[in-house]
Amino acid sequence: MKSLVCLVLALSICSGCTDDGVNVSSWDGTPLLDASINGTAMTTGIDSRFRLELDVWADAGYQWDCSFSDSTVLQLETTTTRAMSTSNPPAPGGATLETFYFKAKAEGSCIVILIHHRAWMPSVPPQDSIGFRVDVRR
């Protein structure tokens, strides 16, 4: 049982790691949003990109899951995680940031919902949630 818990924890921590070839350093000049976007709307253009950075309790087994109302309008290109600690190596149990990299694909509106939860505990309500609307215009 202990090894199963360790495996699930390790998989959830690594689930935000990027390995799909997206060059995130090219995103440095794109708008960076945070949790204050919750409950609001934003407007962007087709082919525009933006980032959303959220605290994640990865060391406690939490992860953010993202869903869209219309995946033809908006695409999640990748996610990354990084420790907020400046120590090397980062302090165990330290705060972690997860960054979501979005790209507007077509004109329209899309609702984005993110939940912060322990994926292996579906009967437990999420610890937090973020929701916002993206309007994509020409």
N, C-alpha and C positions, 0 to 999 in steps of 0.2 A: 504494500500500500504506500509506504514511504517513497519508494522509487517511482511509483506512478505519479504521485503528487509532484515530485521533483521534475519529472519529464513534462508534465502539463505546464508547470511554471516556466521551465526553460523554453518550451514552444511558444508560450504566450509572450514572453519577453522578446523573442526573436521574430515574432510575427510582423513587427513594424520595420524590420531590416529590409533595405532595398537591395535587390539583386537583379532587376530587370533592365539594366543598361540605361536608365534615365540619368542624365548628367545634371544633378541637382545644383551644382555650382553655377550653372547657367541661369538659375532662378534668382540670383542674388538681388537683382533690381526689381523684382516683381512685388506687388503689394503683399504685406505680411499682416494677417489678421490674427486676433486672439479670441478668447472666450467672450469678450464684450460684443461680438457679432450676434450672440444668442438673441433670438426673438426679433431680429431686424431683417432688412432686405438690402441687397447691393445690386448695382447695375454694372455690367461689364460688356466688352465687345467680343465678337466672334474671334476665335484664336487667341484671346487674352488668357493670361495665366495669373493665378494668385495662390498664396500659401496660407495655411491656417495652422497655428502653433498652439498646442494644448498641453497642460501638465498631465502626466500619466503616472499612476502608481504601479509601475511595472514590477518593482521588487516585491510588491504585495500580490502579484498575479493579475492585476487589472490591465485591461486593454481598451482602446477606443475602436468601435466598429462603426463604419460609415455606410449610409444608404441614401439613394436619390429617388425622387419621384419620377424623373425622366432622364435616363442615361444617354439619350440622344442629344440633350442640351449640354450636359456637363460630364466631364470625365475625371476620375481620380487617377492620376498618372502614376503616383508612387507615394510611399510614406517613408520617413526616416525617424529614428529615435537617437537622442543624445543626452548624456548626463549633464545636468546643470552645474555640477561641481567643477571647480577649477583645479582640484587636486589630481595628481596623476599617480596611480590609477584613481578613478572616482571612488568616493566613500561608499561602502555598501549601504544600501537602503536610502541612498541620496535621491533627491528629486530628479525626474527625467522629463524631457520634453519630447512630444511626438509632433512631427510636422507633416501635414497633408498637402500634396501638390496637385492642384486642380487646373483643368484647361477647359475653357468654354468652346464647345464644338459647333453649336448651331443656335439660331435665334429661337427664343422661347423663354419659359420660366421653369425653374427647378427648385424643389424643396430639398435641402440637405439636412439629414438627421444623423447625429453621432451620439452613441451611448458609451459610457465609461462603466465597464462591468467586468466581472470574472466570467468568461465565456462558458466555463464548465459548471457554472451554477445558474442555470436558466430560470429556476424558480425564485431566485433572489432579485429584487428590483435593482435596476442600474444605480450606481453610486452617483452618477451625474448624467446630464444629457445637454446637448447643444442643438439648436435648430435654427435655420435661417433660409431665406429665399434668395436665389440668384436669378436676376433678369438679364438675359443676354440679348443685346440689340446690335443692329448693323452699324 
